[in-house]
Structures are given as structure tokens and as C-alpha cells.
Amino acid sequence: MPLCILCEKLNLSTVFREREPSNFSPIHTLPLLSLRDSAESCDLCTLFLSLVDFQSLRLQHTDPSSLACRIYLMDYGAIHSHKDGSAVDPVNGVWWEDRVTESVPRLHIDVDAQDGSIPVILPCGLQLKAGDGSEGKEEVLRGRIVQPELDLSLLKRWIGMCKGGHEAICNPGKMSDESDGITLRVIDTVEMRIVDLPSTAEYVVLSYVWGATKQLRLLHGNLEAFTKPFGLERPRENIPRTILDAMELVARLGERYLWVDALCIIQDDPADLAEQIQHMNDVYGCASLTIVAASGSDSNAGLPGLRADSRKSLIINEEIQGVKLVTALPIFTSAVNASGRLEAGPCKKRCCQNIFTAFQVFYHCNSAAWCEDAIWEPEHPYFVIRPGIGTMSPALQRTSLPSRTFTGMRKYAHLVTGYHTRQLTHQSDALNAFTGALTALSKELKTPFLWGLPKSLFDDTMIWQTPLHNPSLRRPGFPSWSWLGWKASDLPGDLEYPAIRSQHVETVSMVQWHEVTADGQQKLIGNPPTQYHTLPQLPNPTRAYRVPLQHLLRFWALSASLYVCREPLESTKFTFEGQPSFVSFRQYGCENYAVGVREPDGEVKSFARVSLHTEWRKSQPDLLEFILISKRRSTDLWDASQINEGVDLMLVETKNEISYRVQLTRENILEGWWRYVKPQWRVVTLG
């Protein structure tokens, strides 16, 4: 079948081999109805239409005549080598002036209104097909066909490569001294019962979401029955599908023991629960492998691909204009964020994970990231791979390959951003779910934690940011100033730490933070900052507060009521990590609003932005209270020798003498502007 005039002009050979990725600018646009018409006589339009129809449910309740299809050439990765063809230093890589870079792009498609609003980002695209399997430079990052059922030999190959090639970097850790004496129960998949883990045996861990489904649990009442040989056979029909799939996978991989929280911790024994939760970091860190069920909303979702017809599948294998094309499945961040989960489970002395998403399986460890739909495995001495944004976990993405060891603030931020996306059956479990990782990190950082924040890094961690403000995401039972006090949205990367950005130099404390104990005592957190003013003694808190005293922080702070515009800024757009389109804040009920002062003549001088939920903003007065919490120094984006300074402001809402965090300003603000508004000192009780 010939190509239509528009597709003929694309010239796929040039697009894939010579053209630089356009990323957020479409290279091809046509109305959806025109695409349907031309698909009858054009091979490439037929492929594009198959990508659209594969996710037709996303286009329900829309008028087809109002929709346009936009084709994007997206950066998937690049291959770097020396100009002279010499071997590459695996540590230092390739110097810029001696570099030959070959970009490997993919074609992706969006469907949206013809004026460019309300985009629907389709998960699958097109990529170059790998050739004969030689895995040379011309094959790496290219695509391979993913069948509806998982190729188990590929999983075994990944595990073998990791065990054989990554040595101590990815070998299972050893139990810490504190965990050495605990009883670790596991499922024996051969004898179908609960047993104590033999001292020298390896085991696999399952990380999954319980959800609202009825969950078979280990209790005092069934402990004896479940520990007898084949004791799990009788209640097999009550074992959730995800756990059954994990048991089957463990056996097919040649392993024997599986740890699952619901069946390996006595759920009605508070002492056993507390002990096991305290040592979660060791439980995960000492496993030979973690199976991550990153698809579905409950424990009956299963592991996609393990059984026939258990995962979404779109097989494209065509040659057009001499270019062989196959389906490009969702990259890592798209796949896991579609489920609202990201690298669940405590992190860990190590991180070897088989991650099952709706479309494909990923393998991530401390040294590599592999996937079913493209060739990432080769470790060649003459070239290195540079992954594109979103093709792997944020942890590996930030450090490139191979991953380096996280320490300090960066390690903390990585842990928190991973935990924040977890879907918890009971929101009150938020701190328990993080306890194991906190225990290990507390020793490493040599600091205690307060509601999930390390006291020695309190100022750095108090300025956590989210591009979204949504009061409905407030998690009850936790203070508003901690990230634990907020549930995650479905926006990828909705929790950020400015202190780990490459331009960040330091955070300067402007507050003497005090925690309040259960008996009403005030204790200083960390070292007091250098103050420009001598402050009076902090008065004691009243016992009339209607919240637990342990939720409270008390401190002197500079406060000012600033004018927040009623109408949002015109452009309120941001990009999903790794996604080929702009997404409007409006889809999440949020807008960016200008912040400043209103002069007597009515003129508004704005010097900051804040992202707020539109309905919340409508319900508030013109003037809102902001408090100064820190000063931040960072290098200039274009000139690293230049240091910029600005202050961080927190928008607070005060009820019954207690202030609550609402949002932080979108960027730090020139200190001169803050002095201009003449802030006043006041005692803040932050709950």
C-alpha cells in the first residue's frame, strides 16, 4: 500500500537516523477524521491509527471532528563513542570534545483538541526494530517485539547478568546486627506453607498494593494450619491473584522462598507487626530479588504477562520506506506512574527489582536498567548508553549508568519520592510504611527523625515542594508541614526537593525550629541559625489546642500578608517527565497565581508565583499570609560562578491559633522584595 502525501514527506529513514528529536514540537499534525480516511490507503497512517484505537477508551465522550493527531519525535536515548573508535573509560565516559553521539528517537502520538488544549497522551509509539541480535552499536536501544505473555528466559537472563556481572554492587545485603535475631517467615513455594527462612537460603520479596480487596492474612488463629505442609493449598482460592502469581514466578525462576507481608507477618499480633516493620529495610535489602506489582489497584490485579491475556498488547511489526518498525511501549516513568506507584518497598541496601507494569516488565538494579521492548543489555567497551528522560527510575536517571551510591540528602529525597507515590490501604500506615528505611537512614545520617524529616537536615527537607495544591489530598493524623501529611496525586514527580538540584549550594536557616512534646515541652531542633535579630524567648504552648501537641512546631518567624491575584497567570503549563506533551494545571484543578503587593493606586507589583487549587483560592480573601522559613543560595543556570540568593516563603492558613502549611512559592524570591513588604515578627504554631 502506498503512502499518503503527508507521510511520504516525512521520510522515515531521515526522521529516525538523521533528524534530531523535536520532543515537544510536533513533526506531523493532521485531524483525526483525516487520519481515519487516509488509513484506508496509507500504511503509515494505518499504524498511527492503530496506536490511537488501541487506547480508544481515552477518547470517549469527545467529538472526533474536533480532534487532531500530533506526531512527536521523542528522545529515547543516545549512544556515545570516541571519534577514533577507541575503548571508552567506564568511569569517566566520553569527553565532550572527543564525542560522537548517535541519537535514538521514538515516534509518539497525542490526540487533542485542534487548538492544542486538553491533550490525551497515548502510551504506545513506534521505534526502529533491532536487527539480527548482534547487539552491536547499531542494535542497542532499538526495539524488540513484546508478546502478550512474558518471555521468562529474558527475565532469567537479566537476573543472571546481574548476579554474574555486578558483583558486590548488587549482591544481597546481610542482616544488620539489630535484625540478626528476628524470625523471618517466608512462603515455601514447594511445600506451600509458611516456614522460618533457613539460615543460608535466599528469598524473594513481593511489593504490591493491598487495596480494598479481601486479603488472606496470617493470624494467630491460622498460624498452625498455614505452617503445616501444603497448609496454603486449602485456602488457595482466597489468596489474592498477585500473590499467587508471585509464588508461581518464584518457582519458575528456580527459587523457593517468597516473603509477602500479609502472609509472613502475624497481622493480629502488635508485637510481631512492630518488630517486622522496624526491620523492613533489612527484609527488602537482603532479598535476592524484589517483584514489584506496579499495575492495578489491589492485590487481585496479578502480574501482567505471567499468564496469557493478562496484559495489554499491541504488536506492530512492519517495514515502511525500507525502515523496520515495531511497537514502542511506555517508558518507565509513564508505565509506573499510570498505576500511581513508583518503586514500592523500602529502599534498600540494594535494589534488584522485576517491575511488572501493564505493558511490559522492567528490571532495575544498582547498576543497570533493562526492559522488554528495547535492547539495553550490552555493556560494550567501545560505547556508552545515555538514557533519555523517563526511560528508567528517577534514581538511576539522576545518576546515569552505572548508578552511584546515594548519600545524605540525596538518598533521603530518593527514598521519600519513592514512598510518597505508594497507595496505602490505610492512610494511617504512612509512617509505619517508611519506618524500616528511616531506621537505617537514621544511623547513616546520625540523626533522629521527626514525622519523616531528619532533624540534622530540617531546613533542607522543610522546603519540599509540589506543583499541585489540592486540599483533598491532605492526610489526616499527620502534620501539614511534613510530606507525610499529604497523599500523592497521579502526577509524576509531584514531590520535589530543591536542595538536591544541581544548582543548589546551601539552605540557610532563618528559623529556630522547636518541636513540641506530648507533655508540652519545647525542644530546639538542630543548630540555631545565625540570626540578624535578637528574639524574645518563645512562650510556652497552651494546652487548649485541638490537635496532638506532637504535631506542632513553634518558632518566631517574619510574616506578611501578600496580595494573591484572583485571576490565574495566562500560561500554567508543565511537562510530565518523559511525556511528549504539555499538560495543563487545569486538569488537576490548579493554576499559578501571581503574588505581590497592591499599591494604594491599585497597581499590583508581583514578585512570586504560587500554585493553588482554584476552588480553594476562590474561597479565600485577597490577602494571604506568608512566612519566611529559609534563604537559599544557588548557582546561576548559565554561569556557575555566579551565586544567586533568594528566600523561601510558606503560605499558611491559620485556624484556632494553629497555622497550617498550604503551599510554598514556586521559586525562591529576591530578599529585597521581602524587605519591601515590611514583614513583622510573630510566633507561629505550625500544625
MIVO-18465 format. One line per 5 residues: their letters; for each residue z, x negated, y negated of C-alpha. Coordinates in steps of 0.02 Angstrom, whole numbers, plus 50000, padded with zeros to 5 digits. Layout:
A> Z X Y ~ ...
This chain:
MPLCI> 50000 50000 50000 ~ 49954 49926 49829 ~ 50075 49909 49683 ~ 50078 50014 49526 ~ 50027 49934 49362
LCEKL> 50206 49903 49305 ~ 50262 49824 49469 ~ 50104 49718 49476 ~ 50152 49643 49309 ~ 50325 49595 49375
NLSTV> 50252 49459 49489 ~ 50397 49441 49612 ~ 50357 49260 49651 ~ 50383 49214 49468 ~ 50534 49328 49450
FRERE> 50631 49251 49595 ~ 50575 49070 49584 ~ 50542 49030 49402 ~ 50621 49158 49289 ~ 50798 49136 49225
PSNFS> 50919 49280 49262 ~ 50920 49407 49122 ~ 51090 49476 49176 ~ 51123 49615 49050 ~ 50945 49639 48985
PIHTL> 50831 49743 49098 ~ 50666 49665 49150 ~ 50591 49832 49202 ~ 50629 50010 49145 ~ 50549 50175 49195
PLLSL> 50601 50359 49203 ~ 50673 50415 49369 ~ 50541 50551 49390 ~ 50404 50422 49361 ~ 50482 50312 49495
RDSAE> 50478 50457 49619 ~ 50295 50490 49580 ~ 50239 50309 49592 ~ 50339 50280 49752 ~ 50205 50379 49843
SCDLC> 50078 50242 49809 ~ 50179 50084 49768 ~ 50276 49979 49894 ~ 50397 49907 49766 ~ 50435 50075 49687
TLFLS> 50470 50137 49863 ~ 50602 50001 49883 ~ 50679 50039 49715 ~ 50685 50224 49757 ~ 50770 50187 49924
LVDFQ> 50908 50097 49827 ~ 50928 50249 49714 ~ 50926 50378 49855 ~ 51049 50276 49959 ~ 51183 50322 49832
SLRLQ> 51113 50492 49779 ~ 51287 50569 49777 ~ 51324 50465 49623 ~ 51186 50559 49533 ~ 51245 50734 49572
HTDPS> 51257 50857 49427 ~ 51133 50758 49321 ~ 50964 50812 49259 ~ 50835 50696 49340 ~ 50718 50714 49192
SLACR> 50848 50634 49078 ~ 50875 50480 49186 ~ 50797 50308 49179 ~ 50800 50166 49306 ~ 50831 49992 49238
IYLMD> 50798 49837 49343 ~ 50902 49682 49309 ~ 50879 49504 49369 ~ 51059 49451 49401 ~ 51130 49278 49428
YGAIH> 51195 49265 49607 ~ 51221 49078 49614 ~ 51141 48910 49589 ~ 51108 48750 49686 ~ 51144 48584 49601
SHKDG> 51074 48418 49660 ~ 51036 48244 49591 ~ 50866 48210 49515 ~ 50843 48060 49629 ~ 50891 48157 49785
SAVDP> 51046 48052 49820 ~ 51203 48118 49901 ~ 51325 48220 49797 ~ 51505 48168 49771 ~ 51603 48315 49846
VNGVW> 51744 48290 49720 ~ 51652 48260 49556 ~ 51495 48359 49597 ~ 51340 48326 49493 ~ 51346 48263 49314
WEDRV> 51252 48372 49190 ~ 51129 48239 49132 ~ 51080 48198 49312 ~ 51071 48377 49373 ~ 50931 48479 49447
TESVP> 50980 48662 49451 ~ 50893 48796 49552 ~ 50949 48972 49509 ~ 50958 49102 49647 ~ 50949 49278 49571
RLHID> 50951 49455 49639 ~ 50870 49615 49579 ~ 50990 49757 49540 ~ 50959 49932 49478 ~ 51053 50052 49364
VDAQD> 51019 50235 49335 ~ 51073 50305 49168 ~ 51025 50420 49026 ~ 50866 50362 48943 ~ 50962 50319 48785
GSIPV> 51063 50191 48885 ~ 51228 50286 48896 ~ 51330 50335 49049 ~ 51261 50207 49172 ~ 51278 50231 49359
ILPCG> 51286 50059 49438 ~ 51206 50062 49610 ~ 51289 49948 49737 ~ 51138 49876 49827 ~ 50990 49774 49766
LQLKA> 50852 49659 49827 ~ 50858 49473 49868 ~ 50749 49338 49942 ~ 50756 49330 50131 ~ 50810 49167 50211
GDGSE> 50680 49084 50320 ~ 50693 49001 50490 ~ 50879 48968 50488 ~ 50866 48782 50450 ~ 51000 48806 50314
GKEEV> 50921 48677 50202 ~ 50917 48688 50014 ~ 50778 48818 50020 ~ 50883 48934 50130 ~ 51056 48929 50055
LRGRI> 51112 49084 49957 ~ 50962 49179 50023 ~ 50982 49343 50114 ~ 51000 49394 50295 ~ 50991 49568 50369
VQPEL> 51157 49654 50398 ~ 51156 49777 50543 ~ 51262 49935 50547 ~ 51375 49851 50674 ~ 51460 49685 50639
DLSLL> 51390 49527 50718 ~ 51552 49465 50796 ~ 51476 49295 50833 ~ 51461 49265 50645 ~ 51646 49301 50621
KRWIG> 51689 49182 50762 ~ 51577 49050 50684 ~ 51665 49066 50517 ~ 51836 49051 50597 ~ 51779 48902 50699
MCKGG> 51706 48814 50546 ~ 51867 48842 50450 ~ 51980 48780 50589 ~ 51870 48632 50631 ~ 51817 48578 50457
HEAIC> 51953 48622 50334 ~ 52096 48537 50425 ~ 52265 48543 50337 ~ 52197 48640 50188 ~ 52179 48797 50293
NPGKM> 52291 48766 50443 ~ 52431 48894 50464 ~ 52590 48850 50372 ~ 52759 48827 50451 ~ 52904 48945 50429
SDESD> 53020 48892 50289 ~ 53198 48845 50333 ~ 53259 49013 50268 ~ 53136 49108 50380 ~ 53155 48999 50533
GITLR> 53286 49109 50613 ~ 53208 49280 50585 ~ 53143 49385 50727 ~ 52957 49411 50705 ~ 52896 49558 50807
VIDTV> 52711 49572 50845 ~ 52595 49686 50944 ~ 52543 49608 51108 ~ 52364 49674 51120 ~ 52353 49627 51304
EMRIV> 52509 49717 51364 ~ 52501 49849 51225 ~ 52681 49834 51171 ~ 52795 49763 51037 ~ 52864 49590 51079
DLPST> 52953 49448 50992 ~ 52824 49315 50946 ~ 52831 49168 51067 ~ 52884 49010 50976 ~ 52718 48917 50988
AEYVV> 52599 49064 50980 ~ 52475 49102 50841 ~ 52462 49277 50771 ~ 52350 49381 50657 ~ 52410 49491 50513
LSYVW> 52338 49658 50458 ~ 52339 49701 50273 ~ 52296 49884 50240 ~ 52342 50041 50144 ~ 52458 50169 50223
GATKQ> 52401 50311 50110 ~ 52453 50491 50137 ~ 52407 50499 50321 ~ 52540 50523 50454 ~ 52593 50349 50508
LRLLH> 52663 50298 50677 ~ 52813 50188 50637 ~ 52933 50079 50732 ~ 53104 50163 50729 ~ 53270 50138 50817
GNLEA> 53228 50293 50920 ~ 53065 50222 50994 ~ 53102 50035 50991 ~ 53150 50029 51175 ~ 52996 50129 51230
FTKPF> 52875 50028 51123 ~ 52938 49862 51191 ~ 52904 49908 51372 ~ 52738 49851 51450 ~ 52599 49968 51388
GLERP> 52728 50060 51285 ~ 52599 50089 51148 ~ 52474 50174 51265 ~ 52561 50343 51267 ~ 52569 50361 51076
RENIP> 52395 50283 51057 ~ 52321 50443 50985 ~ 52449 50434 50845 ~ 52408 50253 50800 ~ 52301 50253 50641
RTILD> 52119 50201 50662 ~ 52136 50045 50553 ~ 52275 49977 50664 ~ 52180 50020 50823 ~ 52025 49932 50754
AMELV> 52128 49780 50709 ~ 52201 49774 50884 ~ 52026 49782 50957 ~ 51962 49647 50839 ~ 52106 49530 50882
ARLGE> 52065 49547 51067 ~ 51878 49522 51039 ~ 51912 49365 50938 ~ 52008 49293 51084 ~ 52178 49310 51001
RYLWV> 52326 49407 51070 ~ 52461 49445 50942 ~ 52447 49557 50788 ~ 52577 49587 50653 ~ 52572 49758 50568
DALCI> 52713 49810 50452 ~ 52727 49990 50515 ~ 52750 49937 50697 ~ 52835 49768 50678 ~ 52975 49811 50556
IQDDP> 53106 49940 50604 ~ 53068 50065 50467 ~ 53234 50160 50475 ~ 53340 50002 50476 ~ 53380 49949 50296
ADLAE> 53443 49778 50352 ~ 53285 49740 50452 ~ 53174 49802 50310 ~ 53265 49694 50183 ~ 53258 49538 50292
QIQHM> 53073 49556 50334 ~ 53022 49595 50155 ~ 53117 49443 50094 ~ 53010 49333 50206 ~ 52839 49414 50185
NDVYG> 52769 49256 50109 ~ 52804 49163 50271 ~ 52742 49306 50380 ~ 52572 49302 50295 ~ 52570 49116 50260
CASLT> 52598 49066 50440 ~ 52467 49183 50515 ~ 52309 49106 50585 ~ 52207 49245 50504 ~ 52230 49398 50394
IVAAS> 52124 49552 50425 ~ 52105 49644 50259 ~ 52055 49827 50269 ~ 51980 49842 50094 ~ 51893 50008 50119
GSDSN> 51961 50183 50122 ~ 52115 50265 50050 ~ 52229 50272 50202 ~ 52266 50194 50371 ~ 52138 50303 50461
AGLPG> 51991 50225 50367 ~ 51962 50095 50503 ~ 51873 49928 50490 ~ 51693 49961 50436 ~ 51565 49882 50550
LRADS> 51677 49859 50701 ~ 51606 50015 50782 ~ 51433 50093 50774 ~ 51406 50208 50624 ~ 51569 50153 50545
RKSLI> 51496 50081 50385 ~ 51363 50117 50256 ~ 51198 50035 50297 ~ 51033 50014 50206 ~ 50912 49897 50294
INEEI> 50766 49834 50191 ~ 50653 49701 50267 ~ 50486 49697 50177 ~ 50357 49574 50112 ~ 50278 49612 49943
QGVKL> 50162 49496 49846 ~ 50199 49364 49978 ~ 50386 49374 49942 ~ 50503 49423 50085 ~ 50640 49541 50027
VTALP> 50798 49606 50109 ~ 50943 49713 50051 ~ 51068 49632 49934 ~ 51238 49710 49970 ~ 51379 49724 49842
IFTSA> 51456 49558 49792 ~ 51640 49527 49823 ~ 51718 49597 49665 ~ 51609 49753 49670 ~ 51648 49785 49853
VNASG> 51836 49767 49846 ~ 51859 49849 49677 ~ 51765 50002 49738 ~ 51914 50027 49853 ~ 52043 49988 49720
RLEAG> 52110 49843 49822 ~ 52096 49657 49798 ~ 52162 49527 49920 ~ 52309 49629 49977 ~ 52458 49548 50057
PCKKR> 52573 49415 49989 ~ 52492 49253 49940 ~ 52525 49130 50031 ~ 52533 48952 50086 ~ 52358 48982 50148
CCQNI> 52229 49118 50132 ~ 52111 49139 50281 ~ 52050 49317 50274 ~ 51920 49428 50355 ~ 51895 49560 50220
FTAFQ> 51815 49721 50282 ~ 51731 49819 50141 ~ 51623 49975 50150 ~ 51461 49875 50159 ~ 51497 49703 50233
VFYHC> 51630 49580 50290 ~ 51684 49430 50187 ~ 51777 49276 50248 ~ 51886 49189 50119 ~ 51995 49038 50146
NSAAW> 52066 48900 50037 ~ 51904 48802 50049 ~ 51759 48923 50063 ~ 51692 49099 50039 ~ 51564 49173 50159
CEDAI> 51482 49342 50178 ~ 51367 49433 50298 ~ 51219 49465 50184 ~ 51185 49287 50121 ~ 51193 49109 50185
WEPEH> 51341 49017 50108 ~ 51397 48915 50257 ~ 51302 48749 50238 ~ 51404 48603 50173 ~ 51262 48484 50135
PYFVI> 51287 48306 50068 ~ 51137 48319 49952 ~ 51176 48477 49853 ~ 51322 48587 49799 ~ 51330 48776 49777
RPGIG> 51385 48855 49614 ~ 51435 49036 49645 ~ 51391 49171 49521 ~ 51522 49278 49435 ~ 51599 49403 49554
TMSPA> 51524 49333 49715 ~ 51695 49284 49779 ~ 51878 49314 49745 ~ 51939 49276 49569 ~ 52048 49139 49642
LQRTS> 51903 49039 49713 ~ 51788 49090 49570 ~ 51901 49015 49438 ~ 51916 48851 49529 ~ 51741 48842 49607
LPSRT> 51722 48772 49783 ~ 51819 48700 49863 ~ 51971 48785 49790 ~ 52109 48681 49713 ~ 52293 48712 49736
FTGMR> 52365 48836 49612 ~ 52525 48786 49524 ~ 52638 48858 49391 ~ 52573 48992 49276 ~ 52401 48997 49356
KYAHL> 52473 49028 49529 ~ 52586 49164 49461 ~ 52441 49250 49372 ~ 52335 49244 49529 ~ 52473 49324 49631
VTGYH> 52506 49461 49505 ~ 52324 49509 49477 ~ 52303 49522 49665 ~ 52459 49629 49689 ~ 52426 49739 49540
TRQLT> 52274 49817 49624 ~ 52368 49867 49782 ~ 52378 50051 49820 ~ 52559 50089 49863 ~ 52608 50240 49965
HQSDA> 52772 50247 49870 ~ 52767 50182 49691 ~ 52949 50133 49705 ~ 52894 49999 49830 ~ 52807 49898 49693
LNAFT> 52942 49764 49680 ~ 52976 49759 49867 ~ 52791 49726 49899 ~ 52800 49574 49786 ~ 52969 49508 49845
GALTA> 52906 49389 49978 ~ 52789 49300 49859 ~ 52923 49296 49724 ~ 53046 49212 49841 ~ 52928 49066 49874
LSKEL> 52866 49055 49694 ~ 53043 49058 49625 ~ 53080 48898 49721 ~ 52918 48816 49668 ~ 52942 48858 49484
KTPFL> 53130 48828 49494 ~ 53166 48989 49401 ~ 53233 49163 49438 ~ 53128 49318 49405 ~ 53164 49473 49303
WGLPK> 53064 49627 49350 ~ 52923 49518 49414 ~ 52921 49397 49266 ~ 52977 49214 49285 ~ 53113 49176 49160
SLFDD> 53051 48999 49128 ~ 52879 49068 49080 ~ 52940 49226 48998 ~ 52837 49214 48838 ~ 52677 49172 48932
TMIWQ> 52700 49317 49051 ~ 52757 49444 48922 ~ 52584 49440 48841 ~ 52495 49510 48993 ~ 52350 49617 48935
TPLHN> 52245 49761 48995 ~ 52085 49826 48914 ~ 52140 50002 48959 ~ 52284 50106 48895 ~ 52324 50259 48997
PSLRR> 52497 50340 48991 ~ 52463 50424 49160 ~ 52466 50251 49241 ~ 52647 50225 49190 ~ 52750 50189 49346
PGFPS> 52922 50273 49339 ~ 53076 50174 49384 ~ 53016 50011 49306 ~ 53024 49943 49128 ~ 52869 49966 49019
WSWLG> 52867 49782 48966 ~ 52835 49723 49146 ~ 52666 49738 49233 ~ 52766 49821 49373 ~ 52789 49968 49255
WKASD> 52604 50011 49263 ~ 52488 50060 49404 ~ 52316 49982 49414 ~ 52162 50075 49359 ~ 51999 50063 49456
LPGDL> 51931 49942 49325 ~ 51902 49767 49398 ~ 52009 49637 49312 ~ 52115 49763 49216 ~ 52261 49640 49206
EYPAI> 52239 49476 49114 ~ 52345 49328 49059 ~ 52286 49238 48901 ~ 52396 49090 48949 ~ 52278 49040 49091
RSQHV> 52118 49046 48989 ~ 52031 48879 48972 ~ 52052 48878 48782 ~ 52240 48911 48788 ~ 52351 48769 48725
ETVSM> 52525 48844 48714 ~ 52625 49001 48682 ~ 52761 48981 48551 ~ 52908 49098 48569 ~ 52954 49199 48415
VQWHE> 53090 49298 48502 ~ 53258 49261 48580 ~ 53245 49374 48732 ~ 53405 49445 48806 ~ 53417 49541 48968
VTADG> 53549 49675 48988 ~ 53653 49675 49147 ~ 53718 49828 49237 ~ 53889 49808 49154 ~ 53812 49798 48980
QQKLI> 53819 49610 48955 ~ 53677 49524 48860 ~ 53611 49361 48935 ~ 53489 49244 48848 ~ 53325 49219 48943
GNPPT> 53255 49043 48944 ~ 53274 48922 48800 ~ 53295 48993 48625 ~ 53141 48965 48516 ~ 53130 48865 48357
QYHTL> 53172 48994 48225 ~ 53119 48998 48044 ~ 53265 49112 48005 ~ 53448 49115 48050 ~ 53478 49282 48134
PQLPN> 53643 49375 48145 ~ 53724 49397 48313 ~ 53642 49527 48423 ~ 53753 49682 48428 ~ 53810 49745 48597
PTRAY> 53708 49886 48675 ~ 53778 50061 48680 ~ 53812 50141 48849 ~ 53733 50304 48791 ~ 53558 50251 48842
RVPLQ> 53472 50369 48963 ~ 53389 50230 49062 ~ 53465 50099 49178 ~ 53536 49956 49074 ~ 53449 49830 49188
HLLRF> 53280 49893 49122 ~ 53321 49837 48945 ~ 53276 49685 48842 ~ 53362 49662 48674 ~ 53310 49547 48533
WALSA> 53284 49528 48347 ~ 53100 49548 48302 ~ 52989 49562 48150 ~ 52923 49739 48140 ~ 52792 49825 48033
SLYVC> 52712 49997 48028 ~ 52524 49971 48027 ~ 52383 50092 47996 ~ 52282 50128 48154 ~ 52117 50213 48114
REPLE> 52089 50388 48180 ~ 51907 50357 48220 ~ 51866 50226 48353 ~ 51759 50075 48320 ~ 51574 50106 48348
STKFT> 51549 49982 48489 ~ 51678 49998 48627 ~ 51595 49917 48774 ~ 51642 49787 48901 ~ 51567 49721 49061
FEGQP> 51626 49738 49240 ~ 51645 49568 49319 ~ 51488 49534 49418 ~ 51407 49700 49375 ~ 51235 49716 49296
SFVSF> 51276 49841 49160 ~ 51384 49887 49014 ~ 51517 50017 49043 ~ 51591 50120 48903 ~ 51778 50133 48873
RQYGC> 51746 50319 48855 ~ 51727 50333 49043 ~ 51911 50287 49053 ~ 51965 50394 48906 ~ 51993 50241 48796
ENYAV> 51925 50175 48632 ~ 51952 50022 48523 ~ 52037 50064 48359 ~ 52048 49957 48203 ~ 52223 49904 48148
GVREP> 52269 49854 47971 ~ 52344 49915 47808 ~ 52295 50059 47695 ~ 52299 50012 47512 ~ 52355 50134 47377
DGEVK> 52174 50164 47328 ~ 52135 50220 47506 ~ 52044 50063 47559 ~ 52084 50007 47737 ~ 52096 49820 47769
SFARV> 52083 49797 47957 ~ 52125 49633 48043 ~ 52150 49679 48226 ~ 52094 49795 48366 ~ 52195 49891 48492
SLHTE> 52131 49986 48644 ~ 52211 50158 48658 ~ 52189 50317 48758 ~ 52102 50440 48642 ~ 52216 50587 48680
WRKSQ> 52371 50481 48651 ~ 52301 50419 48485 ~ 52267 50598 48428 ~ 52448 50645 48459 ~ 52520 50502 48354
PDLLE> 52542 50478 48165 ~ 52432 50367 48057 ~ 52561 50228 48052 ~ 52617 50149 48216 ~ 52748 50014 48242
FILIS> 52700 49838 48295 ~ 52822 49697 48333 ~ 52790 49510 48335 ~ 52826 49434 48506 ~ 52742 49263 48506
KRRST> 52623 49142 48423 ~ 52476 49073 48521 ~ 52379 48910 48497 ~ 52207 48887 48574 ~ 52057 48775 48556
DLWDA> 51904 48840 48466 ~ 51772 48909 48583 ~ 51637 48798 48506 ~ 51740 48648 48451 ~ 51877 48594 48572
SQINE> 51951 48476 48443 ~ 51994 48621 48328 ~ 52157 48715 48361 ~ 52168 48898 48311 ~ 52333 48989 48288
GVDLM> 52371 49173 48293 ~ 52512 49294 48329 ~ 52530 49421 48470 ~ 52583 49596 48419 ~ 52651 49730 48534
LVETK> 52627 49913 48490 ~ 52787 50007 48534 ~ 52840 50188 48539 ~ 53024 50224 48508 ~ 53118 50370 48586
NEISY> 53308 50395 48582 ~ 53335 50219 48511 ~ 53234 50136 48650 ~ 53063 50061 48616 ~ 52929 50059 48750
RVQLT> 52777 49949 48764 ~ 52616 50043 48730 ~ 52486 49905 48713 ~ 52454 49731 48645 ~ 52324 49697 48512
RENIL> 52157 49644 48586 ~ 52164 49469 48512 ~ 52294 49364 48425 ~ 52296 49387 48236 ~ 52296 49262 48093
EGWWR> 52476 49236 48041 ~ 52430 49258 47858 ~ 52385 49439 47889 ~ 52553 49469 47971 ~ 52644 49396 47821
YVKPQ> 52535 49504 47708 ~ 52606 49665 47782 ~ 52785 49605 47745 ~ 52867 49638 47914 ~ 53053 49670 47923
WRVVT> 53182 49610 48049 ~ 53260 49738 48165 ~ 53350 49742 48332 ~ 53231 49800 48467 ~ 53292 49878 48629
LG> 53140 49871 48742 ~ 53143 49981 48897
